[in-house]
Amino acid sequence: MINGAELKSAILSGANHIVRNKALVDGLNIFPVPDGDTGTNMSMTISAAAKELEKLDGETGIGAVAHTVASAMLRGARGNSGVILSLLFRGFSKGLEGLEQATGSDLCKALGLGVDAAYKAVMKPTEGTILTVARVAFEKGQVSAELDDDAVSVWAAICKGANEALETTPELLPVLKKAGVVDAGGKGLCLIFEGMLSVFQDGVILDSEQSVSSSDTAGVISAAEEFHRNVAAEFDQEITFTYCTEFIVGRDPEIDTDPQDDLRPYLEGIGDCVVVVDDEEIIKVHVHTETPGNALQKALEYGQLLTVKIENMKEQHRVAAEKNQANQANQAASAPVEERPAAPQIAEPEEEIGFVAVTAGDGLRSLFMDLGCSQVVSGGQTMNPSTNDIMAAVLATPAKTVIVLPNNKNIIMAAEQSVPLVKDRKVVVLPTRTIPQGLSAMLAFDPEVSVERNTVVMMEAAGSVATGQVTFAARDSEFGGHRIKEGDILGLKNGKLEMIEKDPVHTVVKLTRSMVSRTTSFVTLIYGKGITEIQAQDAYNRIKSKIGGDVEVTLVDGGQPVYYFIVSVE
């Protein structure tokens, strides 16, 4: 049996183990731009729990310890990997609720609840990621528990299953196999589980300061992207309905209609691929349909919309067929850690609507503020804000409805985690993946129409923008058939490596020309740190002269780190 004190020590040990190895997880990255932050995100997420555990009395039961861990992780979750980790431990908490001690079966059952929660949280779960590692670990634990209910034996089997699953990730994700690596999130989870086992098995809390020898890292390489997917491949099947529609409804306690008996049949009548998951507080929905507005209207019968995401799958498929220009899953540049400002003060929700944006750089911060954002959270790759950071900004926004623009694919899930935590105002997360998407969404806001209508219009605007980025290679590597040397200038189109050059100005001119078409009306050129005003003006003049007078070109000093240039093409 495992008691509360032992679980507390185990979590501290798991946190120390991932902290000790986060550089390994961060640094071994299949993509050459400076974006390895999986280890950092996971270590900061579980460290938030470790900090809260230090306040607990040693006599606390295992259920109460697990609850503290889950609550702290939920608020401290950073990045997709951190959010998945928090979901695993939230399910873990539910499985151990009310217990003073836990058997092996209890631990395994609790992990299974976490695995279910994590899979349900991802619209299209991808095997070969942290999800696979967690699921196989649970399955191996089940087998062990049936043979011997000893908690230590079961957790040892869970660790063994996790490591075995990690080794299979390259076979499940071709991009990992091609690079000769394993999944980063999965590796991080193995480290945490191993740190916990050290306590369960030997009573030893691993040291966060112990260095990792070269022999420890041999053959253990991890990928920085948990959900690296090819957009074109996602839509190879025939698309019957146009709009992929997802939303979460905060349930009205006065409405006792079962959504499985009413909402689900309705959605099946207007679309396909219907998923309706509900509990006492929320209803989470996924449907492909031609009439997303009807789906949203029906959902309003159950309560308020908390988040809405609508994507045009046919348009995504068309663009993906044209050199994968819709691939926004690999925004890959990162930013150095900056000192975070003090948490903003809570404001009374007096206005009807307000905005929170996430971005890095003084110029971009000012730009979003000028467009109407009440709060701008400092963040980006490798400096992902936590759920708590985003929630604090929401509470500091004096509005009854707050729209959050993450502007980075790795921040969306953390932003969505804040929705059920805020009780005195409605929070809507627009899943913007890039800075240009966020800016375009803000420009499309219409104060004369409803929030629901604005979410549709703003996301349509965001979806019409192509994003270009110019950054540098952080390491020597081979990627996409190219040999890349540290310091090379990289041009990315919608997250996909497009060109390798030596000069950032030449690269941004060449990249912008490749993105402009006959339908282009606007180009916004945002220059960041490392680019002088003279270089920026040179790039502007060369782009203006090469793409013709019919296209309006705007130059903005964004001050963003890592990206020499960000290009928005509409």
C-alpha positions as CSV (number, residue, x, y, z in Angstrom):
1,M,0.0,0.0,0.0
2,I,1.1,3.5,-0.8
3,N,0.2,6.3,1.6
4,G,-0.1,10.1,1.2
5,A,3.4,10.8,2.5
6,E,4.9,8.3,0.0
7,L,3.0,9.8,-2.9
8,K,4.1,13.3,-1.8
9,S,7.7,12.2,-1.9
10,A,7.2,10.4,-5.2
11,I,5.9,13.5,-6.9
12,L,8.8,15.5,-5.5
13,S,11.2,12.9,-6.8
14,G,9.4,12.8,-10.2
15,A,9.7,16.6,-10.4
16,N,13.4,16.6,-9.6
17,H,14.0,13.9,-12.2
18,I,12.4,15.9,-15.1
19,V,14.1,19.1,-13.9
20,R,17.4,17.4,-13.8
21,N,16.9,16.1,-17.4
22,K,15.0,19.0,-19.0
23,A,18.0,20.2,-21.0
24,L,18.2,16.7,-22.6
25,V,14.6,16.7,-23.5
26,D,14.7,20.4,-24.7
27,G,18.0,20.1,-26.6
28,L,17.5,17.0,-28.7
29,N,15.0,18.4,-31.3
30,I,14.2,17.1,-34.7
31,F,13.6,20.6,-36.1
32,P,16.7,22.9,-36.2
33,V,15.1,26.1,-35.0
34,P,15.5,27.0,-31.3
35,D,12.2,25.6,-30.1
36,G,13.0,22.7,-27.8
37,D,10.8,23.4,-24.7
38,T,9.0,20.2,-23.9
39,G,11.2,19.4,-21.0
40,T,10.9,22.9,-19.7
41,N,7.1,22.9,-19.9
42,M,6.7,19.5,-18.2
43,S,9.2,20.3,-15.5
44,M,7.6,23.7,-14.7
45,T,4.1,22.0,-14.7
46,I,5.0,19.3,-12.1
47,S,7.2,21.8,-10.2
48,A,4.1,23.8,-9.5
49,A,2.6,20.8,-7.8
50,A,5.9,20.1,-5.9
51,K,5.7,23.7,-4.5
52,E,2.2,23.2,-3.2
53,L,3.0,19.7,-1.7
54,E,5.7,21.3,0.5
55,K,2.9,23.0,2.4
56,L,1.0,19.8,3.2
57,D,1.1,18.0,6.5
58,G,2.9,14.6,6.4
59,E,-0.3,12.8,7.7
60,T,-2.4,13.8,4.7
61,G,-4.1,10.9,2.9
62,I,-3.1,9.8,-0.6
63,G,-6.4,11.1,-2.0
64,A,-5.8,14.6,-0.6
65,V,-2.2,14.6,-1.8
66,A,-3.4,13.6,-5.3
67,H,-6.0,16.4,-5.3
68,T,-3.3,19.0,-4.4
69,V,-1.1,17.8,-7.2
70,A,-3.9,17.9,-9.8
71,S,-5.1,21.4,-8.7
72,A,-1.6,22.8,-8.8
73,M,-0.8,21.2,-12.2
74,L,-4.0,22.5,-13.7
75,R,-3.0,26.1,-12.8
76,G,0.7,25.7,-13.6
77,A,0.3,23.8,-16.9
78,R,2.5,25.2,-19.7
79,G,2.4,24.1,-23.3
80,N,0.6,21.1,-24.8
81,S,2.9,18.6,-23.0
82,G,2.3,20.3,-19.6
83,V,-1.5,20.3,-20.2
84,I,-1.5,16.6,-21.1
85,L,0.6,15.9,-18.0
86,S,-1.9,17.9,-15.8
87,L,-4.8,15.9,-17.3
88,L,-3.1,12.6,-16.5
89,F,-2.8,13.6,-12.9
90,R,-6.3,15.1,-12.8
91,G,-7.6,11.7,-13.6
92,F,-5.2,10.2,-11.1
93,S,-6.7,12.4,-8.5
94,K,-10.2,11.3,-9.3
95,G,-9.2,7.7,-9.0
96,L,-7.7,8.2,-5.6
97,E,-10.3,10.5,-4.2
98,G,-11.2,9.8,-0.6
99,L,-8.5,7.1,-0.1
100,E,-6.0,7.1,2.8
101,Q,-3.8,4.5,1.1
102,A,-3.7,2.9,-2.4
103,T,-3.1,-0.6,-3.7
104,G,-1.5,-1.4,-7.0
105,S,-5.0,-1.7,-8.6
106,D,-5.9,1.7,-7.2
107,L,-2.9,3.3,-8.7
108,C,-3.5,1.7,-12.0
109,K,-7.2,2.5,-12.1
110,A,-6.4,6.1,-11.3
111,L,-3.8,6.3,-14.1
112,G,-6.4,4.9,-16.5
113,L,-8.8,7.7,-15.7
114,G,-6.0,10.2,-16.5
115,V,-5.3,8.5,-19.8
116,D,-9.0,8.7,-20.7
117,A,-9.1,12.4,-19.9
118,A,-5.9,13.1,-21.9
119,Y,-7.2,11.3,-25.0
120,K,-10.6,13.0,-24.8
121,A,-8.9,16.4,-24.5
122,V,-7.2,16.0,-27.9
123,M,-9.4,16.3,-31.0
124,K,-7.4,13.9,-33.1
125,P,-5.2,11.9,-30.7
126,T,-1.9,11.0,-32.4
127,E,-0.2,7.7,-31.6
128,G,3.6,7.9,-31.1
129,T,3.3,10.7,-28.5
130,I,3.0,11.1,-24.8
131,L,-0.5,9.7,-25.1
132,T,0.8,6.4,-26.4
133,V,3.3,6.1,-23.6
134,A,0.7,6.8,-20.9
135,R,-1.8,4.4,-22.4
136,V,0.6,1.5,-22.8
137,A,2.0,2.1,-19.3
138,F,-1.6,1.8,-17.9
139,E,-2.2,-1.4,-19.9
140,K,1.0,-3.0,-18.6
141,G,0.0,-1.9,-15.1
142,Q,-3.4,-3.6,-15.5
143,V,-1.8,-6.9,-16.4
144,S,0.6,-6.7,-13.4
145,A,-2.2,-5.8,-11.0
146,E,-4.2,-8.9,-12.0
147,L,-1.2,-11.1,-11.1
148,D,-0.1,-9.2,-8.0
149,D,-1.8,-6.2,-6.3
150,D,1.4,-5.0,-4.7
151,A,1.7,-1.2,-5.4
152,V,5.4,-1.3,-6.0
153,S,5.2,-4.1,-8.5
154,V,2.4,-2.5,-10.4
155,W,4.2,0.9,-10.6
156,A,7.4,-0.9,-11.7
157,A,5.3,-2.5,-14.5
158,I,3.9,0.9,-15.4
159,C,7.4,2.3,-15.7
160,K,8.6,-0.6,-17.8
161,G,5.5,-0.3,-20.1
162,A,6.1,3.4,-20.5
163,N,9.7,2.9,-21.6
164,E,8.8,0.1,-24.0
165,A,6.1,2.3,-25.5
166,L,8.6,5.2,-25.8
167,E,10.9,3.0,-28.0
168,T,8.0,2.3,-30.4
169,T,7.2,6.0,-31.0
170,P,9.5,6.3,-34.1
171,E,7.5,3.4,-35.7
172,L,4.2,5.2,-35.1
173,L,5.3,8.6,-36.2
174,P,7.4,8.5,-39.5
175,V,8.9,12.0,-38.8
176,L,10.4,10.6,-35.6
177,K,11.8,7.5,-37.4
178,K,13.3,9.6,-40.2
179,A,15.1,11.7,-37.6
180,G,16.1,8.7,-35.5
181,V,14.5,10.0,-32.3
182,V,11.8,9.2,-29.8
183,D,9.0,11.5,-28.6
184,A,9.9,14.2,-26.1
185,G,6.7,14.3,-24.2
186,G,6.8,10.5,-23.8
187,K,10.4,10.7,-22.6
188,G,9.4,13.4,-20.1
189,L,6.6,11.2,-18.7
190,C,9.0,8.2,-18.4
191,L,11.4,10.4,-16.3
192,I,8.6,11.5,-14.0
193,F,7.3,7.9,-13.5
194,E,10.9,6.7,-12.9
195,G,11.4,9.4,-10.3
196,M,8.2,8.2,-8.5
197,L,9.3,4.6,-8.6
198,S,12.5,5.5,-6.8
199,V,10.5,6.5,-3.8
200,F,8.0,3.6,-4.0
201,Q,10.7,1.0,-4.5
202,D,13.7,2.3,-2.6
203,G,12.4,5.2,-0.5
204,V,14.8,7.6,-2.3
205,I,13.9,11.1,-3.6
206,L,16.0,11.7,-6.6
207,D,18.2,14.9,-6.6
208,S,17.3,17.6,-9.1
209,E,20.9,18.9,-9.2
210,Q,22.6,15.6,-10.1
211,S,24.2,15.9,-13.5
212,V,23.5,13.5,-16.3
213,S,26.5,11.6,-17.7
214,S,27.1,11.0,-21.4
215,S,26.3,7.3,-20.9
216,D,22.8,8.2,-19.6
217,T,22.0,10.0,-22.8
218,A,23.3,7.4,-25.2
219,G,20.6,6.2,-27.5
220,V,17.9,8.3,-25.7
221,I,16.9,11.1,-28.0
222,S,13.6,12.9,-27.9
223,A,11.6,15.0,-30.3
224,A,10.3,18.4,-29.3
225,E,6.9,18.1,-31.0
226,E,4.3,15.9,-29.3
227,F,1.8,16.3,-32.1
228,H,3.9,16.6,-35.3
229,R,1.5,15.9,-38.1
230,N,1.2,16.5,-41.8
231,V,-1.9,18.6,-42.5
232,A,-2.4,17.2,-46.0
233,A,-2.4,13.7,-44.6
234,E,-5.1,14.6,-42.1
235,F,-7.5,15.5,-44.9
236,D,-6.7,12.7,-47.4
237,Q,-10.1,11.1,-46.7
238,E,-13.2,12.3,-48.5
239,I,-14.6,15.4,-46.8
240,T,-18.4,15.1,-46.6
241,F,-19.0,18.2,-44.5
242,T,-17.1,21.5,-44.7
243,Y,-16.8,22.7,-41.1
244,C,-15.0,21.0,-38.2
245,T,-16.8,22.5,-35.2
246,E,-15.7,22.2,-31.6
247,F,-17.1,23.9,-28.6
248,I,-17.5,23.6,-24.8
249,V,-20.7,24.5,-23.1
250,G,-20.8,25.5,-19.4
251,R,-23.9,23.7,-18.2
252,D,-26.8,25.6,-16.8
253,P,-27.8,23.8,-13.6
254,E,-31.4,24.5,-14.3
255,I,-31.3,22.4,-17.5
256,D,-31.7,18.7,-16.8
257,T,-32.0,17.5,-20.4
258,D,-29.5,14.7,-21.1
259,P,-27.3,15.9,-24.0
260,Q,-26.7,12.3,-25.1
261,D,-30.5,12.0,-25.7
262,D,-31.1,15.4,-27.3
263,L,-28.0,17.2,-28.4
264,R,-26.1,14.2,-29.8
265,P,-29.0,13.0,-32.1
266,Y,-29.5,16.6,-33.3
267,L,-25.9,16.9,-34.3
268,E,-25.9,13.5,-36.0
269,G,-28.8,14.8,-38.1
270,I,-26.8,17.8,-39.4
271,G,-23.3,16.2,-39.6
272,D,-20.9,13.4,-38.8
273,C,-17.9,12.5,-36.7
274,V,-20.0,13.5,-33.6
275,V,-18.4,13.4,-30.2
276,V,-20.4,14.6,-27.1
277,V,-18.7,14.3,-23.7
278,D,-20.3,15.7,-20.6
279,D,-20.1,15.9,-16.9
280,E,-21.8,17.9,-14.2
281,E,-20.2,21.2,-15.3
282,I,-19.5,21.2,-19.0
283,I,-20.4,19.6,-22.4
284,K,-17.6,19.1,-24.9
285,V,-18.7,18.7,-28.5
286,H,-17.0,17.9,-31.8
287,V,-18.9,17.6,-35.1
288,H,-18.4,18.0,-38.9
289,T,-21.2,19.9,-40.4
290,E,-22.3,22.4,-43.1
291,T,-24.2,24.6,-40.5
292,P,-22.0,25.3,-37.5
293,G,-24.3,28.1,-36.5
294,N,-27.1,25.6,-36.0
295,A,-24.9,23.4,-33.8
296,L,-24.0,26.4,-31.7
297,Q,-27.6,27.6,-31.4
298,K,-28.7,24.1,-30.2
299,A,-25.8,24.1,-27.7
300,L,-27.0,27.3,-26.2
301,E,-30.1,25.5,-24.9
302,Y,-27.8,23.8,-22.3
303,G,-25.9,26.9,-21.1
304,Q,-23.2,29.4,-22.2
305,L,-20.5,28.7,-24.8
306,L,-17.1,28.7,-23.2
307,T,-14.9,28.0,-26.2
308,V,-15.6,27.7,-29.9
309,K,-13.4,26.4,-32.7
310,I,-14.5,26.2,-36.3
311,E,-12.3,25.1,-39.2
312,N,-13.0,24.9,-42.9
313,M,-11.7,21.4,-43.7
314,K,-12.1,21.7,-47.5
315,E,-10.2,24.9,-47.6
316,Q,-7.5,23.3,-45.5
317,H,-7.3,20.4,-47.8
318,R,-7.1,22.7,-50.9
319,V,-4.3,24.8,-49.4
320,A,-2.4,21.7,-48.1
321,A,-2.4,20.3,-51.6
322,E,-0.7,23.5,-52.7
323,K,2.6,22.7,-51.0
324,N,1.0,22.3,-47.5
325,Q,0.6,26.0,-47.0
326,A,-2.0,25.3,-44.4
327,N,0.5,23.5,-42.1
328,Q,0.5,25.6,-39.0
329,A,1.3,22.7,-36.7
330,N,5.0,23.4,-36.7
331,Q,5.5,27.0,-35.7
332,A,9.0,26.3,-34.6
333,A,10.9,29.3,-33.4
334,S,11.4,30.0,-29.7
335,A,12.2,32.8,-27.4
336,P,14.6,33.1,-24.5
337,V,13.2,33.2,-21.0
338,E,12.3,36.8,-20.0
339,E,11.5,38.1,-16.5
340,R,7.8,37.9,-16.1
341,P,5.9,41.0,-14.9
342,A,4.0,41.0,-11.6
343,A,0.6,39.4,-11.8
344,P,-2.1,42.0,-12.8
345,Q,-4.8,43.0,-10.3
346,I,-8.3,41.6,-10.5
347,A,-10.8,43.9,-12.2
348,E,-14.6,44.0,-11.9
349,P,-16.3,42.7,-15.1
350,E,-18.1,46.0,-16.0
351,E,-17.6,46.1,-19.8
352,E,-19.4,43.7,-22.2
353,I,-16.3,42.3,-23.9
354,G,-12.5,42.4,-23.5
355,F,-9.4,40.7,-25.0
356,V,-6.3,39.0,-23.8
357,A,-3.4,38.2,-26.2
358,V,-0.2,36.3,-25.8
359,T,2.9,37.7,-27.5
360,A,6.6,38.6,-27.0
361,G,8.2,41.9,-27.9
362,D,7.4,45.5,-26.9
363,G,6.3,46.4,-30.4
364,L,3.9,43.5,-30.7
365,R,2.6,44.2,-27.2
366,S,1.8,47.8,-28.1
367,L,0.2,46.7,-31.4
368,F,-2.2,44.3,-29.7
369,M,-3.0,46.9,-27.0
370,D,-3.7,49.5,-29.8
371,L,-6.1,47.0,-31.4
372,G,-8.1,46.7,-28.1
373,C,-6.5,44.1,-25.9
374,S,-6.9,44.9,-22.2
375,Q,-4.1,42.6,-21.2
376,V,-1.1,41.1,-23.1
377,V,0.6,38.1,-21.6
378,S,4.3,37.8,-22.3
379,G,4.9,34.5,-24.0
380,G,5.8,32.3,-27.0
381,Q,7.8,29.2,-27.6
382,T,10.1,28.2,-24.7
383,M,8.4,30.9,-22.6
384,N,4.9,29.4,-22.6
385,P,2.7,31.2,-20.0
386,S,1.0,28.9,-17.6
387,T,-2.7,28.4,-17.2
388,N,-2.5,30.6,-14.1
389,D,-0.7,33.4,-16.0
390,I,-3.5,33.4,-18.6
391,M,-6.2,33.2,-15.9
392,A,-4.7,36.2,-14.0
393,A,-4.8,38.3,-17.2
394,V,-8.4,37.3,-17.8
395,L,-9.4,38.3,-14.3
396,A,-7.6,41.6,-14.8
397,T,-9.7,42.3,-17.9
398,P,-12.8,44.4,-16.8
399,A,-15.2,42.6,-19.1
400,K,-18.1,40.1,-18.7
401,T,-16.8,38.1,-21.7
402,V,-13.1,37.8,-22.3
403,I,-11.7,36.5,-25.6
404,V,-8.2,35.0,-25.3
405,L,-5.9,34.8,-28.3
406,P,-3.0,32.4,-27.6
407,N,-1.2,33.1,-30.9
408,N,0.8,29.9,-30.6
409,K,-0.2,26.3,-31.0
410,N,1.6,25.3,-27.9
411,I,-0.4,27.8,-25.7
412,I,-3.9,26.9,-26.9
413,M,-4.5,24.0,-24.5
414,A,-3.2,26.0,-21.5
415,A,-5.5,28.8,-22.4
416,E,-8.5,26.4,-22.6
417,Q,-7.6,25.0,-19.2
418,S,-8.3,28.5,-17.7
419,V,-12.0,28.5,-18.9
420,P,-13.5,26.4,-16.1
421,L,-11.3,28.1,-13.5
422,V,-12.9,31.6,-14.0
423,K,-16.3,31.8,-12.3
424,D,-17.3,35.5,-12.5
425,R,-17.0,36.0,-16.3
426,K,-17.2,34.0,-19.5
427,V,-13.9,33.1,-21.2
428,V,-13.7,32.3,-24.9
429,V,-10.5,30.9,-26.4
430,L,-9.9,31.6,-30.1
431,P,-7.3,29.0,-31.2
432,T,-5.0,31.4,-33.0
433,R,-1.7,29.7,-33.8
434,T,0.5,32.6,-35.0
435,I,0.9,36.4,-34.4
436,P,-0.5,37.3,-37.8
437,Q,-3.6,35.2,-37.1
438,G,-4.1,37.0,-33.8
439,L,-3.7,40.4,-35.4
440,S,-6.1,39.5,-38.2
441,A,-8.7,38.2,-35.7
442,M,-8.5,41.5,-33.7
443,L,-9.0,43.6,-36.9
444,A,-12.1,41.5,-37.7
445,F,-13.8,42.1,-34.4
446,D,-17.2,43.8,-34.7
447,P,-18.6,45.4,-31.5
448,E,-22.1,45.5,-33.0
449,V,-22.6,41.7,-33.3
450,S,-22.8,38.9,-30.7
451,V,-19.8,37.1,-29.1
452,E,-20.9,33.9,-30.9
453,R,-20.9,35.7,-34.3
454,N,-17.6,37.4,-33.6
455,T,-15.9,34.0,-32.8
456,V,-16.9,32.8,-36.2
457,V,-15.9,35.9,-38.0
458,M,-12.6,36.4,-36.2
459,M,-11.5,32.8,-36.8
460,E,-12.4,33.1,-40.5
461,A,-10.2,36.1,-40.6
462,A,-7.4,34.2,-38.8
463,G,-7.7,31.3,-41.2
464,S,-7.3,33.5,-44.3
465,V,-3.8,34.6,-43.2
466,A,-0.5,33.0,-44.3
467,T,2.4,33.3,-41.9
468,G,6.1,33.5,-42.8
469,Q,8.9,33.4,-40.3
470,V,12.7,34.0,-40.6
471,T,14.8,32.7,-37.8
472,F,18.2,30.9,-37.4
473,A,19.3,27.3,-37.0
474,A,20.1,26.5,-33.4
475,R,22.2,23.4,-34.2
476,D,23.7,21.3,-37.0
477,S,21.1,18.9,-38.3
478,E,19.6,17.1,-41.3
479,F,16.0,17.9,-41.9
480,G,13.7,17.4,-44.9
481,G,16.7,16.1,-47.0
482,H,18.7,19.2,-46.2
483,R,22.0,19.6,-44.3
484,I,21.6,22.5,-42.0
485,K,24.5,24.2,-40.1
486,E,24.2,26.1,-36.9
487,G,23.6,29.8,-37.7
488,D,22.0,29.2,-41.1
489,I,19.0,31.5,-41.8
490,L,15.8,29.6,-42.1
491,G,12.6,30.7,-43.9
492,L,9.4,29.0,-42.8
493,K,6.0,29.2,-44.6
494,N,3.1,28.3,-42.3
495,G,5.5,26.5,-40.0
496,K,7.1,24.4,-42.8
497,L,10.8,24.8,-43.6
498,E,10.8,26.5,-47.0
499,M,14.4,27.7,-47.6
500,I,17.9,27.8,-46.1
501,E,19.9,30.9,-46.7
502,K,22.7,33.0,-45.2
503,D,21.2,36.5,-44.9
504,P,17.9,37.4,-43.1
505,V,17.0,40.3,-45.4
506,H,17.5,38.2,-48.5
507,T,15.5,35.4,-46.9
508,V,12.5,37.5,-46.0
509,V,12.3,39.0,-49.5
510,K,12.5,35.6,-51.1
511,L,10.1,34.1,-48.7
512,T,7.5,36.9,-49.1
513,R,7.6,36.6,-52.9
514,S,6.9,32.9,-52.6
515,M,3.8,33.6,-50.4
516,V,2.3,36.3,-52.5
517,S,-0.3,35.4,-55.1
518,R,-2.6,37.3,-57.5
519,T,-5.3,37.4,-54.8
520,T,-3.0,39.0,-52.2
521,S,-4.0,42.4,-50.9
522,F,-2.0,43.0,-47.8
523,V,1.5,42.2,-46.6
524,T,2.7,43.1,-43.1
525,L,6.4,42.8,-42.4
526,I,7.2,42.6,-38.6
527,Y,10.9,42.9,-37.7
528,G,12.4,41.8,-34.5
529,K,15.5,41.9,-32.4
530,G,18.7,41.5,-34.4
531,I,17.4,43.5,-37.3
532,T,18.3,47.2,-37.6
533,E,16.0,49.8,-38.8
534,I,18.2,50.1,-42.0
535,Q,17.9,46.4,-42.7
536,A,14.1,46.5,-42.1
537,Q,13.7,49.4,-44.5
538,D,15.9,47.6,-47.1
539,A,13.7,44.5,-46.8
540,Y,10.5,46.7,-47.1
541,N,11.8,48.5,-50.2
542,R,12.9,45.3,-51.9
543,I,9.6,43.5,-51.2
544,K,7.6,46.5,-52.4
545,S,9.5,46.7,-55.6
546,K,9.1,43.0,-56.4
547,I,5.4,42.3,-55.6
548,G,3.8,45.2,-57.4
549,G,1.9,48.3,-56.5
550,D,-1.5,46.6,-56.0
551,V,-0.4,45.0,-52.8
552,E,-0.3,47.2,-49.7
553,V,2.9,46.6,-47.7
554,T,3.3,47.7,-44.0
555,L,6.4,47.7,-41.9
556,V,6.2,47.2,-38.1
557,D,8.9,47.2,-35.4
558,G,7.7,44.2,-33.4
559,G,10.7,43.8,-31.2
560,Q,10.1,40.0,-31.0
561,P,13.0,37.7,-30.0
562,V,14.3,34.8,-32.1
563,Y,12.3,35.7,-35.3
564,Y,14.2,38.2,-37.4
565,F,11.0,38.7,-39.4
566,I,7.4,37.6,-39.2
567,V,5.4,38.1,-42.4
568,S,1.6,38.2,-42.7
569,V,0.1,37.7,-46.1
570,E,-3.6,38.3,-46.7
